[in-house]
Amino acid sequence: MKNGQIDDIDVKILEILQKDGRITNQRLSEHIGLSASACLERVKALEKAKVISGYRADIDLQKLRPQVIVFAEVTLEKQGAQQQCSFEQHLKKVSAVIECYEVSGQCDYVMKVLCRDIEEYRDLTADILDDPKYGVSNIKSRITLRPVRAFEGYGRATLTKS
């Protein structure tokens, strides 16, 4: 990364690391066509710039236990900073909420919730709806039936600036 700019070699590194975060630096350098030390220097620069924010294992949850994934659209009674902050702080403590985004449109947030079963999800939403300090007026739930396309990493078009 020169001057904070990502070049084609950096993009190749990112594409490979998304598919195999455990690849050795030597193998990565062979795929890229750089020396191992030059490749490691680039990876370290991407990490330092927080372009690479971490490494993790992808887990097949279906093999661990039954699960229900629900996308929930949450609408607050008021969009004031205090209410939003209270709601967002609460969500950070709820491990079943695996992703949450503030959005524009007819709802305020979209949550991705992972529960053991529908009863666990019902209890979670009842707790949120019943507590007035969160100011939630409505939750619309969409229970997933099956995955069609899962996230597998960002593509070249996303990684490069146009």
C-alpha positions in Angstrom: 0.0 0.0 0.0 1.6 3.2 -1.2 0.1 6.4 0.1 -2.9 4.5 1.5 -3.8 3.2 -2.1 -4.4 -0.4 -2.8 -3.0 -1.7 -6.0 -3.7 -4.9 -8.0 -1.2 -6.9 -6.0 -2.9 -5.9 -2.8 -6.2 -6.9 -4.3 -4.9 -10.4 -5.3 -3.6 -10.8 -1.7 -7.0 -9.9 -0.3 -8.8 -12.2 -2.6 -6.6 -15.2 -1.6 -6.7 -14.4 2.1 -10.5 -14.3 2.0 -10.6 -17.8 0.6 -7.8 -19.2 2.8 -6.8 -17.1 5.8 -4.5 -19.9 6.9 -2.4 -19.9 3.8 1.3 -19.7 4.6 3.1 -16.6 3.6 5.4 -18.7 1.3 2.4 -20.1 -0.6 0.7 -16.7 -0.8 3.9 -15.2 -2.2 4.0 -18.0 -4.8 0.5 -17.2 -5.9 1.2 -13.5 -6.1 4.6 -13.7 -7.7 6.5 -11.8 -5.1 9.2 -12.8 -2.7 8.1 -14.0 0.7 9.4 -11.0 2.5 7.8 -8.5 0.0 4.5 -10.4 0.4 4.6 -10.4 4.2 5.4 -6.6 4.1 2.3 -6.0 2.1 0.1 -8.2 4.3 1.4 -6.4 7.4 0.7 -3.0 5.8 -2.9 -4.1 5.0 -3.3 -5.2 8.6 -1.8 -2.0 10.0 -4.2 0.1 7.8 -7.0 -2.1 9.1 -8.0 -3.1 5.6 -7.6 -6.6 7.0 -9.6 -6.4 10.2 -9.1 -10.0 11.4 -9.0 -13.7 10.7 -11.6 -16.2 11.7 -12.9 -19.7 11.1 -16.1 -20.2 9.1 -18.3 -22.6 11.1 -21.1 -24.8 9.8 -23.6 -24.3 12.6 -26.0 -27.0 11.2 -23.4 -29.5 12.3 -23.4 -28.2 15.8 -27.0 -27.9 16.7 -30.5 -27.1 15.2 -31.0 -23.4 14.5 -33.4 -20.8 13.3 -32.2 -17.7 11.5 -34.5 -14.8 11.5 -34.2 -11.4 9.8 -36.0 -8.9 12.0 -37.0 -5.4 11.0 -37.2 -3.2 14.1 -39.0 0.1 14.3 -38.5 2.5 17.2 -41.2 4.8 18.6 -38.8 7.7 18.4 -35.5 8.2 16.5 -33.9 10.2 19.3 -30.2 9.7 20.1 -30.9 8.5 23.6 -33.4 5.8 22.5 -31.2 4.6 19.7 -28.2 4.4 22.1 -30.2 2.5 24.6 -31.4 0.0 22.0 -28.0 -0.4 20.4 -26.2 -0.9 23.7 -28.7 -3.6 24.6 -28.2 -5.4 21.3 -24.5 -5.6 21.8 -25.2 -7.7 24.9 -27.6 -10.2 23.1 -25.4 -12.9 21.6 -28.3 -14.2 19.5 -28.2 -11.0 17.5 -25.3 -11.8 15.2 -25.6 -8.8 12.9 -27.5 -5.5 13.1 -27.7 -2.6 10.7 -29.3 0.8 11.1 -31.2 1.3 7.8 -33.3 3.9 6.0 -36.8 3.3 5.0 -39.9 2.0 6.9 -37.9 0.4 9.7 -35.0 1.7 11.7 -32.9 -1.5 12.1 -32.5 -4.9 10.4 -31.2 -7.6 12.7 -29.9 -11.1 11.8 -30.8 -13.3 14.8 -29.6 -16.9 15.4 -31.7 -18.9 17.8 -32.1 -22.5 18.8 -35.8 -22.5 18.0 -38.8 -20.2 17.5 -39.5 -20.1 21.3 -36.1 -18.6 22.0 -36.7 -16.0 19.3 -40.1 -15.2 20.7 -38.7 -14.7 24.2 -35.9 -12.5 22.9 -38.3 -10.2 21.0 -40.8 -10.2 23.8 -38.0 -8.9 26.1 -37.2 -6.1 23.7 -40.8 -5.1 23.1 -41.8 -5.2 26.7 -39.0 -3.0 28.0 -40.0 0.6 27.5 -36.4 1.9 27.8 -35.7 0.5 24.3 -38.6 2.3 22.7 -39.4 -0.5 20.2 -42.8 -0.1 18.6 -42.7 -2.9 16.1 -40.7 -6.0 15.1 -41.4 -7.7 11.7 -39.8 -11.1 11.5 -38.7 -13.1 8.5 -37.8 -16.7 9.3 -35.3 -18.1 6.8 -36.1 -21.3 5.0 -32.8 -22.1 3.4 -29.7 -20.3 2.3 -29.5 -19.5 -1.4 -26.2 -17.6 -1.5 -23.9 -17.1 1.5 -21.2 -14.4 1.8 -17.9 -15.8 0.5 -15.8 -12.7 0.4 -15.6 -9.4 -1.5 -15.0 -9.6 -5.2 -12.5 -7.7 -7.2 -15.0 -5.0 -8.2 -15.7 -4.3 -4.6 -12.0 -4.2 -3.6 -10.9 -1.8 -6.2 -11.7 1.9 -6.5 -13.3 2.9 -9.7 
